[in-house]
Amino acid sequence: MSGAPAPRLRLQDVSKRFGGHRAVDAVTLDLEPGEFFCLLGPSGCGKSTLLRMIAGFEAPTAGRICLGEQDLTGLPPHRRPVNMMFQSYALFPHMSVAANIGYGLKGLGRDAATTRVADLLRLVRLDGFGGRRPDTLSGGQRQRVALARALAREPKVLLLDEPLGALDRGLREETQGELRSVQRRLGTAFVVVTHDPEEAMMLADRIGVMEAGRLVQVGPPAELYRRPASRFVAGLLGDVNLIAGTLGPEGPDGVRAVKTAYGTVHGTVGAPLADDAAVVVAVRPEDIVLGGLEGLPVVVADATFLGDRLRRTLRMPDGTTLRSSGRPGDAVPPIGSDTRAGFAAGAAVILPA
């Protein structure tokens, strides 16, 4: 296999309408050669429709899809240098594993096809499984056969629609690592659709978050987790506390004060906001520190041991709850005790309410 890097995939104002419904709304995106990119969002947000347009199974209502200098927009799927792997895997039950992988290699010549299949079996760690039937394999093994078949013709971009959705949690986590390992060894650009934030953060070089057909934020996993652009992104990428207040003046280093009903907290803004605007302060549970003289007044309502972490539920005077997490060995104020919940300004993002 050549392992040649893919040219850049570019989407320019790509939209798709189904009657009066706009499933995908003016998406513009550049994917780098060899990048592992995840489209993340809830069901019905348009991510699978966007993937199908890249594959050629759906025609855009507007916009262009290009791979390097090649315009793919009007090309049928079989003429595009991309391939798609579906959640169902769609393996032929009456064929061997080797025959499934080599199904699309008929024009390559018997010896070359046999060599390619053997290479792919080694790549997905299924040496010696070529003569088996798909129904004798585990779910994870069938997933790897489907991946090898999708890679057989060396696509410039591989598209994967919920590729691990059929696997149970333990097997899914194991297979995530294998999928990432294969992608790194090949250097082929992967575009994966998922609704699982943990899966996206584990796999992706960059994540594109979709909401109601629009691409609302794109960036590396850590950036989206720490600097979400909206309440939607903040909540999608993990547990988050949202503290309502009114935006105060700017202080040093871009830190802004937020006046809440029970005191002033500080954070940083991701986009310009006017003084006195209604805002929420987004802060992750692991960034909340209990005790001290500063912070918001809370009562420790509950503490739950979760193995690798301790989750605390805190209640503010108006009944609003906050969540704080720490290590199991951390000191925990007794349930029912009064304390203060504080956090560093750099750990908090101020977002429009």
N, C-alpha and C positions, 0 to 999 in steps of 0.2 A: 504494500500500500504506500502511496506516495506521501501522505501526510501533509500535502501542500496546504498552506493556510488559505482560508476562504477570503475572497474580496469583501469589501464592506457592503453590508445589506442596508439599504436606505428606503425608508417609508416617507413619502411626502404628502401630507394632508390627506391621508387615506380615510375614506368614510364608506359606510355601508348602511343602506336603508332597506328595511323589509316593510313595504307599504309605508305607513306613516311613522314607523318606529325607526329611529336612528340607532342601530346596534353598535356602530363604531363611528366616532365623531372626530374627524380631522386629526388623525394621529400622525405625528411626525417623529421619526426616530432613526438614529444611526446606530448600527451594530458593528462593532469592530471585528476584524478577522480573528478567529480563534476564541471569541468571547463566549462565556457561558452566561446567558441572559434568561431571566425568569420574568414572565408576565404573571402578576399576582393580583387577585381580586376576588370578590364574592361571585357566586353563580349569577349569570345574566348580565355581567358587566361588559361583555364584548370580547374577552380575551381569546376564547376559542374561535370566534368569528374572525378575529384578526389573524390568528394562526392559519386558518383555512384560506384566507386571501393570499397569504405569503406562499402557501402550498399550491394555489391555483384551483382549489375546489370551490371557491366563491370568487365572483368578480367584484371588484370595488365599484361602488356607485360613483366615487370621485377619487382623485389622487393617483399616485404612481408608486410602483414597487420596483426598485432597481437593485441589481447585484453587480457591483463594480460599474462598468459602463453599459451593462446589458439591462435593457428594460424588460422586466418580466410581466408587466401588467396584463398584457393580452395573450400570454403564452399558456397553453394547456399544461396540466401537471406533469405529463411525461416528458415535456421538453424543457422543464426547469431543472437546473442543477441543484435541486433541493429534494429532500425526502421527508416523509412524515411517519412517525410511529404513534399508533393509536393506543388508548388505554386497554382495549380488548385484546391487543397483540395480534389478532387475526392470523394465527398460525394454521397451516393446513394439517388437520389431524391425521390424514392418511399418509403423509410424507415424513421421512426421517428428519432429524434436526439438520443434517447437512443439506438435504434437498430443500428444506425451507430456506436456509440461508442463501443457497445458490440459485434460488428460483429466478431472480432477475438477471442472471449472468449467462444466459444461453448464448448470447452473441460473442462471448469472450473466448470461446474455445475450451475444450474439455480439460486440458492440462492446466491452463491458466485459472480456470474456474475452481478446480480442485485445490490448487495452491492458495487461492484467495479465501476459500472456505476454511481451510486449515489455519490460515493466519487469523481469521476472525474468531474461530473457536478458541485459539490461544489467547486472543485479545480479551475475550469475555470469560476466560477461565473455565472453558467447557471442553478441554482436551479429552478425547475418548468418548464424548457424548454424541458424535456425529451420526451413529447408527440408531440412536434411540428415537422413539416417537414422542411427540410433545406431551401426550397424556400420561407418560411415565415420569415426567419431571415435576419438580416443585414449582410454586408460583414464581419464586425468584429466578429459577433457572429458565422458565419460559420467558420471563421478561428479558433475560440476557440473550436468548435466541432471537427474540423480536428485535432487540437492539442491533445484534450482528447482521440480521437481514436488512435492516434499515441502512446500515453502513456499507453494505456490500458493493454498491456502485459508487462509492466514494463521493457522496454529496458534498457540495460546498457549505451547505447549511443543513443541519438536522433539526427537524421540528418535532417536539414531543408533547402530546396533549394528555395531561394528567398521567404520566407513564407509570407511576407507582401507586395509583389510587386503588388498585385491586389487591394490594398486599396488606397483610396485617402490620401493626405498628413496629414490632421488633424486626421483621423482615424488611419493612420499608426503610428503616434507619440503616440497616446493613447495606441494602441495595443503593441507597443514596451515595454512600461512600464509593461503591463500585462504579456507579454512573459517572461521578466526578473524576475518578481515576482514569476511566476510559477516555473521557473528553480531554483530559490533560495530556495523555499519551498521544492522542491523535492530532490535537490542535485544530479540530473541526469546530466551527461555530455551532453551538447548541442553543436553541430557543425552546424553553420549557414553559408550559402553562400549568399553573397550580393555584389552588385556593388555600394552601397550607403555608402560613408565614414561616414556620420553622424550617420547612423543606426549602423554601426560596432562599432563606438566609444561609442555610448550609451549602447549597449548591452554587449560588449565583456569584459571578463577578459584579454584576449590576442587576438591580430589580427595577421593573417598571410597574407601578401601581395603577390599576385601572378602576375607574368609578363611573358608572352610567355611560359607558362608551368612550370616555375620555381618558387619556394618559395624564394623570394628575401629578406624578412625581417620578423621576428616574434618578437612580444613584446607587452607589455601593451599599450593601446591607447595613453597615455601621452608620453611614450617613442618614439613611432613612429612619433607622431606629432612634438615633440621637437627635436628629434635626428634622423631624417630620414637618411637612409644609401645611398640614391641615389636621383638624381633629380626626378626620376619617383615616388618614395615613397613620397617625399616632395610635389609634385604637386597633388598626389592622395588624400592625407589626408587633403587638404584644400588650401586656397589661399596662395600663397607664392611669394615673390620677389626673383629673381635670378640676382645677380650682378656679372658680369664677371670681372676677374682680373688675376693676377699672384701671386703665393704664395711666401711670404717673409719668413724671419727667424722666429724661435720660440721664444716667449717671456716668461715671468713668468706665471706659472700655466697652461702651455700648450696652451696659446693664440698665434695665428699666425696672422701676418700682411698679408693683401692682397692689392697689388698695383693695383688700377683701373686707368682709364684714367683721373679721376677727383679728385683723392685723395686716401688716404690709409684708409682702414677700418680693423676691427679686428673681428676674430671669433675663433671657435675651430673646430678641425678636428675629424671626427669619425673613420678614418682609416689612416694609414701612407701615406703621400704624400711628394714627393721630392720638394726641393726648386726650385723655378722658374716654377713649374708646372702650366698649365692652369687650373683654377678652377672657380667655381661660389660660391658666398656667398648666402646661403638660409636664408631669414629672413621673419618672418610672419608680416603681416600688423599691428597687434596690438603692435608689438615691435618697430616700427619706431616712433621716437620722433622728432617733428619739432622745429626749433629754436636753439639757442645756437651758439657757435663759431666753433664747430667741426661737422664733417659729410660731406656728399656729397652735392654739390650745386644743388638746384632744384627750379623749379617754380611751384607754386600751380596752377594746371590746372583746377581742378573741385572739388566740395564738394557736397556729396549727403547724405540726411537724410534718414536713413533706420529704423526709429523707435527706436530700442534698441541700435543703433550705428550710427556713422558718418563715411562715407567712403570718403577719399580724394585721388584724383589722382594727382601725382606729375610727373613733366617732367624734366629729366636731360638734360644737354646741347646738347647731341648727339641725343635727341629725345626719348630715352628709358624712359618708364614710370615705376613708382613705385606706390604701393598702401599702404596707411596708414589708420588705423581705430582708432576710439576713441569713447568716450561717447558723446551723443548729446550736453551736456553742455560745452564741452571743447572749449577753445578759438581756433578759426580757422584764420590763416592768410588770408587776402583777396585774392580772385582769381586773378591770374596774378602777385602776389608778389613773390619776391626772398626770399628764406630761406635755411636752412640746414636740411638735413635728417640724423639723427644719430640713433645709436642703441648700446646696450650693447654687448660686445664680447660674453658673455655667452648665449645671445639669438640668435646668428648667427652660423650656421653650414657651414663649408667649405667642398664642395663636388667636385669630379672630374668634369671637364667641359665636 
